[in-house]
Amino acid sequence: MAESQTAAAAATKEGKHQPFLIEVVIRLVREKPLATFGGVIVLILFVAGIFAGWPPFTDVFGGESKHLLAPYGSNAQDWGARLQGPSAKYLLGTDNLGRDLLSRIIYGAQISMIVGLAVPAIQTIMNLLIGGVAAYLGGKTDMVVQRFVDIVMSFPGLVIMLTVVAITGPGLIQVILLLGILGGIGAGNRVIRSAVIGVKQNVYVEAARAVGSSDWHTMVKHILPNVMPVVIIGFTWSMGSAILAEATLSFLGYGIPPPAPSWGGMLSGPARSFMEQAPWMALWPGLALALVVYGMNMLGDGLRDVLDPRLRGGLGRYGNTKAMKKARASS
């Protein structure tokens, strides 16, 4: 009797699974070291972006601003230390105006974090509304929507961005809306459309229609949960693309206007003028940008391998690993 109770308790414990998010993190750490490294980089970006200027008030000791992460203010100047190389006081050196590069890179992470979250959010919503709804309705609606998408995608993206920013003027809000709307009509639209077309052929969708479920209820309750892995992967990949696009616009002078510490803007102007005299002015912002984009791409690849049901080890076996092992053992 005691042995049977112990076996039943062990079986119950074996049948329990970790929450979805925790299980995904565990699998990333165990199976995808590069994706884990990318996730650490993204986490550092978010921490730096959130706590760059924290606490919000400024303590003044000898004219120097003290914050939790950034040693100085983003535009605090020390004219006596212009173009100074890395030192104990300025770990990454200073620029041509005597501003601490480490502080400006940390504050630049704040801009990159905002762009890296806001732009993919707008893109994802538009992809679901345009590609997902058109794929579900099908027929003439899908054909008209996709021909409109073809027209937009036929124009070079950089030309459209430069034209729109030249009309509206540079700024953080303008860049976020521009990149979000343009990306929402782009290639991500096709990815969501393909996923929805694949899911809507399943029997449970037909069963929902048969019992009188409305289109909205079917899409929200049955279609959306089954395309969420694709949505999550696309969101992660879009983060790196959005940060890189913002840096490109800022480098060309059409993105975040100075003196805001955008990484792309830090690579332009004085960084090019003083490239030989102070190479660190371009080295550190470029390295930060490359690391963040690399980390987000690696995280996206890892999430795809873990969540995509079409890949071996993806969502198709997620949550069923123990059941499969038990079935093999019993057979």
C-alpha positions as CSV (number, residue, x, y, z in Angstrom):
1,M,0.0,0.0,0.0
2,A,2.8,2.4,0.9
3,E,4.7,1.6,-2.3
4,S,1.6,2.3,-4.4
5,Q,1.0,5.6,-2.7
6,T,4.7,6.5,-3.2
7,A,4.4,5.6,-6.9
8,A,1.2,7.6,-7.3
9,A,2.9,10.6,-5.6
10,A,5.9,10.3,-7.9
11,A,3.6,10.0,-11.0
12,T,1.7,13.1,-9.9
13,K,5.0,15.0,-9.3
14,E,6.3,13.8,-12.7
15,G,3.1,15.0,-14.4
16,K,3.5,18.6,-13.1
17,H,5.1,21.1,-15.4
18,Q,6.8,24.4,-14.9
19,P,5.0,27.5,-16.0
20,F,5.4,28.3,-19.7
21,L,7.8,31.2,-19.3
22,I,10.0,29.4,-16.8
23,E,10.1,26.3,-19.0
24,V,11.2,28.4,-22.0
25,V,13.9,30.1,-20.0
26,I,15.2,26.7,-18.7
27,R,15.3,25.3,-22.2
28,L,17.1,28.3,-23.5
29,V,19.8,28.0,-20.8
30,R,20.2,24.3,-21.3
31,E,20.0,24.0,-25.1
32,K,20.8,27.4,-26.5
33,P,23.9,29.1,-25.0
34,L,24.1,31.8,-27.7
35,A,20.4,32.6,-27.1
36,T,21.1,32.8,-23.4
37,F,24.0,35.2,-24.0
38,G,21.7,37.3,-26.3
39,G,19.1,37.3,-23.5
40,V,21.6,38.6,-21.0
41,I,22.6,41.4,-23.4
42,V,18.9,42.4,-23.9
43,L,18.4,42.3,-20.1
44,I,21.4,44.6,-19.6
45,L,20.0,47.0,-22.2
46,F,16.7,47.1,-20.4
47,V,18.3,47.6,-17.0
48,A,20.5,50.4,-18.3
49,G,17.6,52.0,-20.1
50,I,15.3,51.9,-17.0
51,F,17.9,53.0,-14.4
52,A,20.0,55.4,-16.6
53,G,18.8,58.5,-14.9
54,W,17.6,57.0,-11.6
55,P,17.0,58.4,-9.1
56,P,15.1,61.2,-10.9
57,F,16.6,64.0,-8.8
58,T,20.1,65.1,-9.1
59,D,22.7,65.4,-6.4
60,V,25.4,67.9,-7.0
61,F,28.9,67.3,-5.6
62,G,31.5,69.5,-7.2
63,G,29.2,70.1,-10.2
64,E,28.9,66.4,-11.1
65,S,25.6,64.6,-11.4
66,K,25.4,61.4,-9.5
67,H,23.0,58.6,-10.6
68,L,22.7,54.9,-10.0
69,L,24.3,53.8,-13.3
70,A,25.4,56.8,-15.3
71,P,28.3,58.6,-13.7
72,Y,27.3,62.0,-15.2
73,G,24.5,63.6,-17.0
74,S,24.0,62.8,-20.7
75,N,25.1,66.3,-21.7
76,A,27.3,67.2,-18.7
77,Q,30.5,68.9,-20.0
78,D,34.0,69.1,-18.7
79,W,35.8,71.5,-21.1
80,G,39.1,70.7,-19.4
81,A,38.8,67.0,-20.5
82,R,37.9,67.4,-24.1
83,L,38.9,64.4,-26.3
84,Q,40.4,62.6,-23.3
85,G,41.1,58.9,-23.6
86,P,39.8,56.3,-21.2
87,S,40.8,57.0,-17.6
88,A,39.8,56.4,-14.1
89,K,37.5,59.4,-14.1
90,Y,36.1,58.8,-17.6
91,L,36.2,55.0,-18.2
92,L,35.4,55.2,-21.9
93,G,36.9,58.7,-22.5
94,T,35.2,61.9,-23.5
95,D,34.0,63.5,-26.8
96,N,34.9,66.8,-28.4
97,L,32.6,68.7,-26.0
98,G,34.0,67.0,-22.9
99,R,31.0,64.7,-22.3
100,D,31.5,61.3,-20.7
101,L,31.0,58.6,-23.3
102,L,30.0,56.0,-20.8
103,S,27.2,58.1,-19.5
104,R,26.0,59.0,-23.0
105,I,26.0,55.3,-24.0
106,I,24.0,54.4,-21.0
107,Y,21.5,57.1,-21.7
108,G,21.5,56.0,-25.3
109,A,20.4,52.6,-24.1
110,Q,17.3,54.3,-22.8
111,I,16.5,55.5,-26.3
112,S,17.3,52.1,-27.9
113,M,15.1,50.4,-25.3
114,I,12.1,52.7,-26.1
115,V,12.5,52.2,-29.8
116,G,13.2,48.5,-29.4
117,L,9.9,48.0,-27.5
118,A,7.5,50.6,-29.1
119,V,8.3,49.9,-32.7
120,P,7.8,46.1,-32.6
121,A,4.6,46.6,-30.6
122,I,3.1,48.8,-33.3
123,Q,4.4,46.4,-36.0
124,T,2.9,43.4,-34.3
125,I,-0.5,45.0,-33.8
126,M,-0.6,46.1,-37.5
127,N,0.6,42.7,-38.7
128,L,-2.2,40.9,-36.8
129,L,-4.8,43.4,-37.9
130,I,-3.7,43.5,-41.6
131,G,-2.2,40.1,-42.3
132,G,-4.1,38.0,-39.7
133,V,-7.6,39.3,-40.4
134,A,-7.1,39.3,-44.2
135,A,-5.8,35.7,-44.0
136,Y,-8.8,34.6,-41.9
137,L,-11.4,36.3,-44.1
138,G,-9.6,35.2,-47.3
139,G,-11.1,35.7,-50.7
140,K,-11.2,39.2,-52.2
141,T,-10.4,40.8,-48.9
142,D,-7.1,39.0,-48.7
143,M,-6.3,39.7,-52.3
144,V,-6.9,43.4,-52.1
145,V,-4.9,43.7,-48.8
146,Q,-2.0,41.8,-50.1
147,R,-1.8,43.8,-53.4
148,F,-1.7,47.0,-51.2
149,V,1.1,45.4,-49.2
150,D,2.9,44.6,-52.5
151,I,2.7,48.2,-53.5
152,V,4.2,49.5,-50.3
153,M,7.0,46.9,-50.3
154,S,7.9,47.8,-53.8
155,F,9.3,51.1,-52.6
156,P,12.7,51.2,-51.0
157,G,12.2,51.5,-47.2
158,L,15.0,54.0,-46.7
159,V,13.6,56.3,-49.3
160,I,10.2,56.3,-47.7
161,M,11.7,56.9,-44.2
162,L,13.8,59.8,-45.4
163,T,10.9,61.4,-47.3
164,V,8.5,61.1,-44.4
165,V,11.0,62.4,-41.8
166,A,11.9,65.3,-44.1
167,I,8.2,66.3,-44.0
168,T,7.4,65.7,-40.4
169,G,10.8,66.6,-38.9
170,P,13.1,64.4,-36.8
171,G,12.2,63.3,-33.3
172,L,11.6,60.2,-31.2
173,I,7.8,60.0,-31.6
174,Q,8.1,60.5,-35.4
175,V,10.7,57.8,-35.7
176,I,8.7,55.3,-33.6
177,L,5.5,55.9,-35.6
178,L,7.3,55.8,-38.9
179,L,9.2,52.6,-38.3
180,G,6.2,50.9,-36.6
181,I,3.7,51.7,-39.4
182,L,6.2,51.0,-42.2
183,G,7.2,47.7,-40.6
184,G,3.6,46.7,-39.9
185,I,2.9,46.8,-43.7
186,G,6.1,45.0,-44.6
187,A,7.4,41.4,-44.6
188,G,6.2,40.6,-41.0
189,N,2.7,40.9,-42.4
190,R,3.3,37.9,-44.7
191,V,4.7,35.8,-41.9
192,I,1.6,36.3,-39.7
193,R,-0.6,35.7,-42.7
194,S,1.0,32.4,-43.5
195,A,0.7,31.3,-39.8
196,V,-3.0,32.2,-39.7
197,I,-3.7,30.4,-43.0
198,G,-2.1,27.3,-41.6
199,V,-4.0,27.4,-38.3
200,K,-7.5,28.1,-39.8
201,Q,-7.4,24.8,-41.7
202,N,-7.5,22.9,-38.4
203,V,-10.6,21.0,-37.3
204,Y,-11.2,22.9,-34.1
205,V,-11.6,26.2,-36.1
206,E,-14.2,24.5,-38.2
207,A,-15.9,23.1,-35.1
208,A,-16.0,26.7,-33.6
209,R,-17.7,28.0,-36.7
210,A,-20.1,25.0,-36.7
211,V,-21.3,25.8,-33.2
212,G,-22.0,29.4,-34.1
213,S,-18.9,31.2,-32.8
214,S,-18.4,34.6,-34.3
215,D,-15.4,35.5,-36.4
216,W,-14.0,37.8,-33.7
217,H,-14.4,35.1,-31.0
218,T,-12.8,32.4,-33.2
219,M,-9.8,34.6,-34.1
220,V,-9.2,35.7,-30.5
221,K,-9.8,32.3,-28.7
222,H,-8.6,29.8,-31.3
223,I,-6.4,31.5,-34.0
224,L,-4.4,34.0,-31.9
225,P,-3.1,31.5,-29.2
226,N,-1.9,29.2,-31.8
227,V,0.1,31.8,-33.7
228,M,1.6,33.4,-30.6
229,P,5.0,31.5,-31.0
230,V,5.3,33.2,-34.4
231,V,4.3,36.5,-33.0
232,I,6.8,36.3,-30.1
233,I,9.6,35.3,-32.5
234,G,8.8,38.1,-34.9
235,F,8.6,40.6,-32.0
236,T,12.1,39.7,-30.9
237,W,13.6,39.9,-34.3
238,S,11.9,43.3,-34.9
239,M,13.6,44.7,-31.8
240,G,17.0,44.5,-33.3
241,S,15.8,45.7,-36.7
242,A,14.1,48.7,-35.2
243,I,17.1,49.8,-33.2
244,L,19.3,49.5,-36.2
245,A,16.9,51.5,-38.4
246,E,16.7,54.2,-35.8
247,A,20.5,54.3,-35.6
248,T,20.6,54.6,-39.4
249,L,18.3,57.5,-39.4
250,S,20.1,59.2,-36.6
251,F,23.4,58.7,-38.3
252,L,22.0,60.4,-41.4
253,G,20.6,63.3,-39.3
254,Y,17.0,62.3,-39.8
255,G,16.4,60.4,-36.5
256,I,16.8,61.6,-32.9
257,P,18.2,65.2,-33.1
258,P,21.2,66.2,-30.9
259,P,22.1,66.6,-28.1
260,A,20.1,63.4,-27.4
261,P,22.6,60.6,-27.0
262,S,21.3,58.2,-29.7
263,W,24.0,55.6,-30.6
264,G,23.5,56.3,-34.3
265,G,23.9,60.1,-33.8
266,M,27.0,59.5,-31.7
267,L,28.6,57.7,-34.7
268,S,27.9,60.7,-37.0
269,G,29.2,64.2,-37.1
270,P,32.1,64.8,-34.6
271,A,32.8,61.1,-34.3
272,R,33.8,61.1,-38.0
273,S,35.6,64.4,-37.8
274,F,37.7,63.3,-34.8
275,M,38.1,59.6,-35.9
276,E,41.9,59.7,-36.0
277,Q,42.4,61.9,-33.0
278,A,39.8,60.2,-30.7
279,P,38.8,56.8,-32.2
280,W,36.9,55.9,-29.0
281,M,34.2,58.3,-29.9
282,A,33.1,56.0,-32.7
283,L,34.3,52.7,-31.2
284,W,32.2,52.5,-28.1
285,P,28.8,53.5,-29.6
286,G,29.4,51.2,-32.5
287,L,30.3,48.3,-30.3
288,A,27.2,48.9,-28.1
289,L,25.0,49.0,-31.1
290,A,26.5,45.8,-32.6
291,L,26.3,43.9,-29.3
292,V,22.7,44.8,-28.8
293,V,21.6,43.9,-32.3
294,Y,23.6,40.6,-32.2
295,G,22.1,39.7,-28.8
296,M,18.5,40.3,-30.0
297,N,19.1,38.3,-33.2
298,M,20.6,35.4,-31.2
299,L,17.6,35.5,-28.7
300,G,15.2,35.5,-31.6
301,D,16.9,32.5,-33.2
302,G,16.8,30.6,-29.9
303,L,13.2,31.4,-29.3
304,R,12.4,30.2,-32.8
305,D,14.1,26.9,-32.1
306,V,12.3,26.4,-28.8
307,L,8.8,27.6,-29.8
308,D,8.4,26.8,-33.4
309,P,6.3,23.6,-33.7
310,R,7.7,22.8,-37.2
311,L,11.2,22.4,-35.8
312,R,12.5,19.4,-34.0
313,G,12.3,20.2,-30.3
314,G,9.9,23.1,-30.8
315,L,6.5,23.7,-29.4
316,G,5.3,20.4,-30.8
317,R,7.0,18.6,-28.0
318,Y,6.9,21.4,-25.5
319,G,5.3,20.3,-22.3
320,N,5.1,16.7,-23.6
321,T,8.7,15.6,-23.1
322,K,8.0,13.6,-19.9
323,A,4.9,12.0,-21.4
324,M,6.9,10.9,-24.5
325,K,9.7,9.4,-22.3
326,K,7.1,7.6,-20.3
327,A,5.4,6.3,-23.4
328,R,8.7,5.0,-24.8
329,A,9.6,3.4,-21.5
330,S,6.2,1.6,-21.3
331,S,6.5,0.4,-24.9
